[in-house]
């Protein structure tokens, strides 16, 4: 096992130990967990094309649920699996409660207005906007798997655990998401 793998394994084990310490009243343990994972949770929401304020609110709700569930936490899985399972449920709840269409239209209009006002847009900006739109257009099941794999760095097995689906279904969603993205971005990529 190389040094990086040893460090990652140590940090993962430390995450579970920190959460258990927090469950027993060590507030500084929570501060360490929060500092270590707050960015990845926020990116999980923001890359699903939630408005910035909504992504921040959902990130806050995720950590609030971690705080409220601290006394019942059991280290049966990696802490990040536990954390992103909560984040996934919060995203699903948000999708059920509100249509994301209005927020997306407002964000798209702002991006379009900015693009029209900027005379020095280059191909990278066009590609980034196209990629963002292609990700938004993915069916939610495929988008979720894509973001957990690409943005959060989870393996297929870890994603299967997070979304409570079998490994083959997750692999299939991953494969279909990549196919749709490649097709949708074919004008931008040689």
Secondary structure, DSSP 4 states (H G I P E B T S, - for coil): --HHHHHHHHHHHHHHHHHHHHHTT-HHHHHHHHHHHHHHHHHHHHTTT--HHHHHHHHHHHHHHHHHTGGG---SS-HHHHHHHHHHHHHHHHHHHS-THHHHHHHHHHHHHHHHH-S---HHHHHHHHHHHHHHHS-HHHHHHHHHHHTS---HHHHHHHHT--HHHHHHHHHHHHHHHHHHTTTT--
